[in-house]
Amino acid sequence: MTERGSGVRIAYLDCFSGVSGDMFVAAFLDAGVKLDDLREMLRRLPIRGWSVRTESTKRGSLAATRFVVDTEEEPPHGAPESGRHHAGERRLSDILETIRASSLPASVKDTSARVFSELAGAEAVVHGVGPGEVHFHEVGALDSVIDIVGAACCLHLSGVEKLYASTLAVGKGQIQSRHGALPLPAPAAARLLVGKNVHVLDVEAELVTPTGAALVSALASQKALPSPFRLDSVGHGAGTNELAALPNLLRVFIGTCQPAPAEIGWVDVIETTIDDMNPQIYSFLQERLFQMGALEVFLTPVQMKKGRPGSLLTVLSESGRAGRLAEEIFGQTTTLGLRISTQQRMELATSFEEVETSFGTIRMKVPAGFTDRASPEYEDCARAAREAGVPVVAVLDAARAAWRGRG
């Protein structure tokens, strides 16, 4: 892969023929991520019975890479997503526990958990159950777990800090699943695409799979790309099926841009006041909302009617994501109503740089133009502290000292 320069690493998904989990990973491998590095990271998952490989192929007249996951699980009844053989049945809690129990980097764990939580939320709405009751079938199979965690690994290995996506091309028709015939896009995928820009092609094929939709919904922005940026590499990830109408490819552009001192955007603000709920629930709710992509979740003590003490729950999210977060708040709390508004937000652009300490490598979050205000990434410090058996403040201090003393 092209050597990285200073600046923020970005990736742009050109979804002219849709997106799936295996296409996502294949595109990054074609763009320069090494298969051996990806394989080494995936082996940190506490699961066995799988192997990964790549195939050089063509879609139409274009050369591309295909990512293949071979598993020992037996395929279920019915045609699987994207024509691949899926099996197994796992709950969200099973998958999240597997990810937590791994020795993957904290950023990979967080990214993988966000995608699975997003997917569970969509499946829950489609089937009219709670996220914890969702049984993943096709997307819970071992190869789909490898696809999603593999996608998170690819972002980590390529150093990508911000992911963008084009308008998503979706197909039409039907697909067979364990639930019988389903319309395309599949119901869960369609739910995940709410708020996203889509283009329906006159193609009878599954172009956007639930896994692909979850990756874009949880991780990517469709806002305008930073301009200009230096293009470092391009990759083509091949889908399983050949299409007559267009090449079945996902194209990824990976590059570097210099961050502007400040970025102006919009956020949705969800608020509600609660005075009749067990406060232990707030911790669980906060974890769930962050997994679903909330930017901030915080409580403010307030005095409510009749002099009762209560809490003001405030949740910030990217514009267009408030709907799913609101559904989660209604399902997890005793509130009967929410206030939702859109506000303009200005924030300093940030990038991540690594420092070496006696406790290992720690990422520093660096605001553009204010390098003296760089702060250690807490999850890195907490992990290092647990492994070394020292107070987390010792790791925080070591990281700050390493940053001040960098050459």
C-alpha positions in Angstrom: 0.0 0.0 0.0 1.1 3.6 -0.6 3.1 4.9 2.2 1.0 7.1 4.5 1.7 10.8 4.9 0.6 13.2 7.5 -3.1 14.1 7.6 -6.4 12.2 8.0 -6.8 8.9 6.3 -10.2 8.6 4.6 -11.9 5.9 2.4 -14.7 6.4 -0.1 -17.0 3.5 -1.0 -18.2 3.8 -4.6 -21.3 1.7 -4.3 -22.4 1.8 -8.0 -23.2 -1.9 -7.8 -24.2 -2.1 -4.2 -22.2 -3.4 -1.2 -21.9 -6.6 0.8 -19.6 -7.6 3.6 -17.3 -9.8 1.5 -17.1 -7.1 -1.2 -16.1 -4.5 1.5 -13.2 -6.7 2.7 -12.2 -7.7 -0.9 -12.0 -4.0 -2.0 -9.6 -3.1 0.9 -7.5 -6.2 0.2 -7.3 -5.1 -3.5 -6.4 -1.6 -2.4 -3.3 -2.9 -0.5 -4.3 -4.4 2.9 -2.3 -7.6 3.3 -4.2 -10.8 3.6 -1.7 -12.2 6.0 -2.2 -9.2 8.3 -5.9 -9.6 8.1 -5.7 -13.3 8.8 -3.5 -12.7 11.9 -6.0 -10.3 13.3 -9.0 -12.5 12.7 -7.2 -15.4 14.5 -7.5 -13.3 17.7 -11.3 -14.2 17.7 -12.0 -17.1 20.1 -13.7 -19.1 17.3 -12.4 -21.8 15.1 -13.6 -23.7 12.0 -12.8 -21.1 9.4 -10.2 -20.0 6.9 -9.9 -17.1 4.5 -8.4 -16.7 1.1 -8.6 -14.4 -1.9 -9.2 -15.1 -5.6 -8.1 -12.9 -8.5 -11.1 -12.6 -10.8 -12.9 -10.3 -13.3 -16.3 -8.7 -13.2 -17.2 -7.6 -16.7 -13.8 -6.4 -18.1 -12.4 -5.2 -14.8 -9.9 -7.1 -12.7 -10.9 -7.5 -9.1 -10.3 -9.4 -5.9 -12.8 -11.8 -4.3 -12.7 -12.5 -0.5 -13.7 -16.1 0.3 -14.5 -17.5 3.8 -14.5 -21.3 4.1 -16.2 -22.7 7.2 -17.0 -26.1 8.6 -20.7 -25.0 9.4 -23.3 -26.8 7.3 -25.5 -24.5 5.1 -29.1 -24.0 6.2 -32.2 -24.6 4.2 -32.9 -21.9 1.6 -30.7 -19.7 -0.5 -28.2 -17.6 1.5 -27.4 -13.9 1.2 -25.5 -13.1 -1.9 -25.4 -16.7 -3.0 -23.0 -17.7 -0.3 -23.4 -20.6 2.1 -24.3 -19.4 5.6 -25.2 -21.4 8.6 -25.5 -21.1 12.4 -27.8 -19.1 14.6 -26.5 -16.6 17.1 -27.9 -13.9 19.3 -26.5 -10.4 19.5 -25.2 -11.1 23.0 -23.4 -14.2 21.8 -21.6 -12.3 19.0 -20.8 -9.3 21.2 -19.3 -11.6 23.9 -17.2 -13.3 21.3 -15.8 -9.9 20.2 -15.2 -8.7 23.8 -13.4 -12.0 24.6 -11.0 -11.5 21.7 -7.6 -9.8 21.8 -8.5 -7.6 18.9 -7.6 -3.9 19.1 -10.1 -1.8 21.0 -11.0 0.1 17.8 -11.8 -3.1 16.0 -14.0 -4.4 18.8 -15.9 -1.1 19.0 -16.4 -0.9 15.2 -17.6 -4.6 15.0 -20.0 -4.1 17.9 -21.5 -1.0 16.3 -22.2 -2.8 13.1 -23.8 -5.9 14.8 -25.8 -3.7 17.1 -27.1 -1.7 14.1 -28.0 -4.9 12.3 -29.8 -6.3 15.4 -31.8 -3.1 15.8 -33.0 -3.3 12.2 -33.8 -7.0 12.5 -35.7 -6.3 15.7 -37.9 -3.7 14.0 -38.6 -5.9 11.0 -39.7 -8.8 13.2 -41.3 -6.9 15.9 -39.1 -8.0 18.8 -36.5 -6.5 21.1 -32.8 -6.4 19.9 -31.9 -9.0 22.5 -34.4 -11.4 21.1 -33.1 -11.3 17.6 -31.8 -14.6 16.3 -29.3 -14.0 13.5 -29.6 -16.7 10.8 -27.7 -16.0 7.6 -26.0 -12.9 9.0 -25.1 -14.7 12.2 -23.3 -17.5 10.4 -19.6 -17.8 10.9 -18.6 -16.4 7.5 -20.7 -13.3 8.1 -19.1 -12.8 11.5 -15.7 -13.0 9.7 -16.9 -10.5 7.1 -18.0 -7.9 9.6 -15.0 -8.2 11.9 -12.8 -8.5 8.8 -14.2 -5.2 7.6 -13.4 -3.5 11.0 -9.9 -5.0 10.8 -9.4 -3.6 7.3 -10.3 -0.1 8.5 -7.8 -0.5 11.3 -5.0 -1.9 9.1 -5.4 0.8 6.5 -5.5 3.5 9.1 -8.8 4.9 7.9 -10.3 7.4 10.3 -13.3 8.5 8.3 -15.4 6.5 5.9 -17.6 7.9 3.2 -20.0 6.3 0.8 -21.7 7.2 -2.4 -25.4 6.8 -3.2 -26.2 3.1 -2.9 -27.4 1.2 -5.9 -30.1 -1.3 -4.9 -31.7 -4.1 -6.9 -35.3 -5.4 -7.0 -37.0 -8.8 -7.2 -37.0 -11.5 -4.6 -34.6 -13.7 -2.7 -35.1 -17.0 -0.8 -34.3 -17.1 2.9 -35.1 -19.1 6.0 -38.2 -16.9 6.3 -39.3 -17.8 2.8 -39.3 -15.4 -0.2 -38.4 -11.8 0.7 -38.5 -8.7 -1.5 -35.3 -6.9 -2.4 -33.7 -5.1 -0.8 -34.2 -7.5 2.1 -36.4 -6.0 4.9 -33.5 -5.6 7.3 -31.3 -4.0 4.6 -34.1 -1.7 3.6 -34.6 -0.6 7.2 -30.8 0.1 7.5 -31.0 2.3 4.4 -33.5 4.7 5.9 -32.0 8.1 5.8 -29.4 7.1 3.2 -29.3 8.1 -0.5 -30.3 5.2 -2.7 -30.8 4.6 -6.4 -33.0 1.7 -7.5 -31.6 -0.1 -10.6 -33.6 -2.1 -13.0 -31.6 -5.2 -12.0 -33.2 -8.2 -10.4 -30.5 -9.1 -7.9 -29.5 -8.5 -4.3 -27.0 -5.6 -4.6 -27.1 -4.4 -1.0 -27.1 -7.1 1.5 -28.0 -6.6 5.2 -24.4 -7.0 6.2 -23.3 -4.4 3.6 -26.2 -2.0 4.6 -25.1 -2.3 8.3 -21.5 -1.5 7.5 -22.6 1.7 5.6 -25.3 2.6 8.1 -23.1 2.3 11.2 -19.8 3.5 9.8 -20.1 5.7 6.7 -21.2 9.2 5.9 -22.7 10.3 2.7 -21.7 13.9 3.2 -19.4 15.5 0.6 -15.9 14.2 0.5 -13.1 16.6 1.8 -11.6 18.4 -1.2 -8.9 18.2 -2.1 -7.4 14.9 -0.9 -4.5 12.8 -2.1 -5.6 9.5 -3.6 -3.2 6.8 -2.3 -4.8 3.6 -3.6 -7.9 2.1 -5.3 -9.4 -1.3 -4.9 -12.1 -3.4 -6.5 -14.0 -6.0 -4.4 -15.9 -8.6 -6.4 -19.4 -9.8 -5.5 -20.2 -13.5 -5.8 -22.6 -13.2 -8.7 -22.0 -12.1 -12.3 -24.4 -9.5 -13.5 -25.3 -8.8 -17.1 -26.2 -5.2 -16.5 -23.0 -3.9 -14.8 -19.8 -5.2 -13.1 -20.7 -6.6 -9.7 -18.0 -4.6 -7.9 -17.5 -2.4 -4.9 -14.8 0.2 -5.6 -12.9 1.9 -2.7 -10.7 5.0 -2.8 -8.2 5.4 0.1 -6.5 8.7 0.5 -5.2 11.4 2.8 -6.5 14.9 3.5 -5.4 17.7 5.6 -8.1 18.4 8.2 -9.7 21.9 8.3 -9.2 23.6 11.7 -12.9 23.2 12.4 -15.8 21.3 10.8 -19.4 22.6 10.8 -22.2 20.1 10.6 -25.6 19.2 12.0 -26.6 16.9 14.8 -30.0 15.6 16.1 -30.6 16.2 19.8 -33.0 13.9 21.6 -34.1 14.9 25.1 -36.5 13.6 27.7 -37.0 14.0 31.5 -37.5 11.0 33.7 -38.3 10.7 37.4 -39.8 7.3 37.9 -37.1 4.8 36.7 -34.5 2.6 38.3 -31.3 4.6 37.8 -29.4 1.3 37.1 -31.1 1.2 33.7 -29.3 4.3 32.5 -25.9 2.5 32.3 -27.3 -0.2 30.1 -29.2 2.3 28.0 -26.1 4.4 27.5 -24.1 1.3 26.3 -26.9 0.4 23.9 -27.1 3.9 22.4 -23.4 4.2 21.9 -23.4 0.8 20.1 -26.1 2.1 17.8 -24.0 5.1 16.9 -24.9 7.9 19.4 -22.3 10.6 19.6 -23.0 11.6 23.1 -25.3 10.3 25.9 -25.5 12.2 29.2 -27.7 12.9 32.2 -28.4 16.2 33.9 -30.1 16.4 37.4 -33.3 18.4 37.2 -36.2 19.3 39.4 -39.5 18.2 38.0 -43.1 19.0 38.8 -44.3 18.6 42.4 -40.7 19.1 43.5 -39.5 15.6 42.5 -35.9 15.1 41.5 -35.4 13.7 38.0 -32.9 13.3 35.2 -32.7 15.0 31.8 -31.5 12.4 29.3 -29.8 14.0 26.3 -28.6 12.0 23.3 -26.7 13.5 20.3 -26.6 11.7 17.0 -25.6 12.4 13.4 -28.4 14.0 11.5 -31.0 11.4 10.3 -30.2 8.8 12.9 -32.6 10.0 15.6 -35.4 7.7 14.6 -33.7 4.4 15.6 -32.3 5.9 18.8 -35.7 7.2 19.8 -37.2 3.7 19.3 -34.5 2.3 21.6 -35.2 5.0 24.3 -38.9 4.2 24.2 -38.2 0.5 24.6 -35.6 0.8 27.4 -37.1 3.5 29.6 -40.3 4.7 31.2 -40.6 7.9 29.2 -43.8 8.7 27.4 -42.4 11.4 25.1 -39.2 12.8 23.5 -38.2 16.2 22.2 -36.1 16.0 19.0 -34.4 18.9 17.4 -31.6 19.6 14.9 -28.7 21.8 15.9 -25.6 23.1 14.1 -22.3 21.9 15.6 -18.8 23.1 15.1 -16.0 20.8 16.1 -12.3 20.7 15.7 -11.1 18.2 13.2 -9.0 15.4 14.9 -6.6 12.7 13.9 -5.0 9.8 15.8 -1.3 9.3 16.3 0.4 6.5 18.2 3.0 6.8 20.9 5.1 4.0 22.5 5.1 3.6 26.3 6.3 1.0 28.7 2.8 -0.3 28.7 2.6 -0.7 24.9 1.3 1.4 22.0 -1.3 4.0 22.9 -3.3 6.2 20.5 -3.4 9.9 21.0 -6.4 12.0 19.8 -4.9 15.1 18.3 -7.1 18.2 17.5 -6.1 20.1 14.4 -4.1 23.2 15.3 -3.8 22.3 19.0 -1.3 19.5 19.2 -0.5 20.5 22.8 -4.0 19.4 23.7 -3.6 15.8 22.4 -5.2 13.3 24.8 -4.7 9.5 25.2 -7.4 7.3 24.0 -9.0 6.0 27.2 -9.9 2.5 25.9 -6.3 1.9 24.9 -5.1 3.1 28.4 -7.7 1.0 30.2 -6.8 -2.2 28.3 -3.0 -1.6 28.9 -3.7 -0.9 32.6 -5.6 -4.2 33.0 -2.9 -6.2 31.2 -0.1 -4.6 33.3 -2.1 -4.6 36.6 -1.4 -0.9 37.2 -3.8 2.1 37.8 -5.1 3.6 34.6 -3.7 7.0 35.6 -0.2 5.5 35.3 -0.8 4.6 31.7 -2.5 8.0 31.0 0.5 9.8 32.4 3.0 7.6 30.5 1.2 8.4 27.2 1.1 12.1 27.8 4.9 12.0 28.7 5.6 10.1 25.5 3.7 12.6 23.5 5.5 15.6 25.0 8.9 13.8 24.5 8.3 12.8 20.8 11.0 13.7 18.4 
